[in-house]
């Protein structure tokens, strides 16, 4: 192909063709996901249950803290309202960054041979899975939007700080990057299935670490030193904690810009890592016997 | 130019050898033992454009491995191959747009959606121009008689209908080379026949180069003039189906319907009686003596009907494989046979 001179027409036609392919994957995946809307509906409802327990738990914790005077008690800088707002926001972050079935799906495709399709047809596995996941999320949001809106409206009193102006843009950017990071991170884990036929225990460890260090369980800035510093160096916080912190105005100015840049860097890192893992994996797969 | 050229192609796998028992399992963890499997042993083969070739062989003989090599799913241990001038395992998109692989046991269609949607996706994957796409799709659905089914979710289709949809999906981009791995596996006789007819018609029209592996000899007999028999990773026969039958068929089957019931006397002296269903008798006789024996029978009895046939193909192939197993080497089919049809 290197002998073909660059031609802007061929190039733009190719780009256009690619976009049409992505559009088609998206459209068809949306249709497919809609088949499972009932399952989604139930899943969304279940998501709100833990938050109620969290509210009771933290209410009890705050009440037990000595020197309690109304709503102004703070635990490591968090008021009760901040805490509830944090959990609600984390739920939203995770609606972007969690990738149910991605890693295990990839491993299954490898084990059962469905991966062959991507060796035979002129389409990339990651490319396909990405748009499939986007479709999955879009269908999910369209169904979950109503319950989410109701819950956030009911809990509006807990939000003592809401973003304004540029903070909104930063928040949306951090959510989108949380999605990208979640996708490439879990795809990489799934692609390890080329070496280990079963990644479920690996995935379990990842989920466990993620639960603690993404900020899903509690805000990570509550951690004492040196754990806080360590946790800040690994990418998991960008899946849940960071977007919520942006929304709550806990990171601002230069720190916010740096945070977004580091998040972007992690996205690129895992994107490259996923690609490399796929390449090496396919090489191994085709050497081994398909 | 030939469509497919294979030269000394080999594929060797290493699989870990698991022994029985707990102690052996523990030892296996510490010092794994491997077993080398020669799936394909230095095969060479040329297929011209527009040929319809069958790969025959027992399970594990290397047929599917060869197809996997030719479609670029696996890389060989040694040797070379080109398909349409491309090295398959480089997996260039320019090659991937020109061939298709259909595996009878693998499902490529979206289970919960109508086949029409999977076809749309294939249109985009293979960048098929819209008018060509519509034309090809309508032509193929017409030929297979499934036009009315393309808007029904795939999961609601029968196995045969699904296979037809799989074929259509694979042919939408008009591949120049088509690999079919057991395309009629598990199908009922009617569906098998429809697919056979379709493949024959399609191939005659488009002059596609086709390699087919199948366990159904009917598929092979109906479709392929050239047969490549693979056994234990080697090609042990390459030539026409008819000369394979001639060579293997050391016996002929004589069926006689006698005019007035089964005659008295021992028919066993003419040959081996394999069916006694008065007034019909089936005899297995040595091929060279068949005419002689028919004459002798007719001289002694009055017959309503006499036919002389080759034994069923399945039986022949089974004989071929069992004797190959016994001799274990390629010496089974004498070498002159290799070039019988060239």
Boltz contact constraints between the chains, C-beta under 6 A:
constraints:
  - contact:
      token1: [A, 17]
      token2: [B, 127]
      max_distance: 6.0
  - contact:
      token1: [A, 20]
      token2: [B, 124]
      max_distance: 6.0
  - contact:
      token1: [A, 21]
      token2: [B, 124]
      max_distance: 6.0
  - contact:
      token1: [A, 24]
      token2: [B, 120]
      max_distance: 6.0
  - contact:
      token1: [A, 24]
      token2: [B, 121]
      max_distance: 6.0
  - contact:
      token1: [A, 24]
      token2: [B, 124]
      max_distance: 6.0
  - contact:
      token1: [A, 28]
      token2: [B, 117]
      max_distance: 6.0
  - contact:
      token1: [A, 28]
      token2: [B, 121]
      max_distance: 6.0
  - contact:
      token1: [A, 31]
      token2: [B, 113]
      max_distance: 6.0
  - contact:
      token1: [A, 32]
      token2: [B, 110]
      max_distance: 6.0
  - contact:
      token1: [A, 32]
      token2: [B, 112]
      max_distance: 6.0
  - contact:
      token1: [A, 32]
      token2: [B, 113]
      max_distance: 6.0
  - contact:
      token1: [A, 35]
      token2: [B, 112]
      max_distance: 6.0
  - contact:
      token1: [A, 116]
      token2: [B, 73]
      max_distance: 6.0
  - contact:
      token1: [A, 117]
      token2: [B, 108]
      max_distance: 6.0
  - contact:
      token1: [A, 119]
      token2: [B, 73]
      max_distance: 6.0
  - contact:
      token1: [A, 120]
      token2: [B, 71]
      max_distance: 6.0
  - contact:
      token1: [A, 120]
      token2: [B, 101]
      max_distance: 6.0
  - contact:
      token1: [A, 121]
      token2: [B, 125]
      max_distance: 6.0
  - contact:
      token1: [A, 122]
      token2: [B, 93]
      max_distance: 6.0
  - contact:
      token1: [A, 122]
      token2: [B, 96]
      max_distance: 6.0
  - contact:
      token1: [A, 122]
      token2: [B, 97]
      max_distance: 6.0
  - contact:
      token1: [A, 123]
      token2: [B, 125]
      max_distance: 6.0
  - contact:
      token1: [A, 286]
      token2: [B, 74]
      max_distance: 6.0
  - contact:
      token1: [A, 286]
      token2: [B, 75]
      max_distance: 6.0
  - contact:
      token1: [A, 287]
      token2: [B, 75]
      max_distance: 6.0
  - contact:
      token1: [A, 289]
      token2: [B, 13]
      max_distance: 6.0
  - contact:
      token1: [A, 289]
      token2: [B, 74]
      max_distance: 6.0
  - contact:
      token1: [A, 290]
      token2: [B, 68]
      max_distance: 6.0
  - contact:
      token1: [A, 290]
      token2: [B, 73]
      max_distance: 6.0
  - contact:
      token1: [A, 290]
      token2: [B, 74]
      max_distance: 6.0
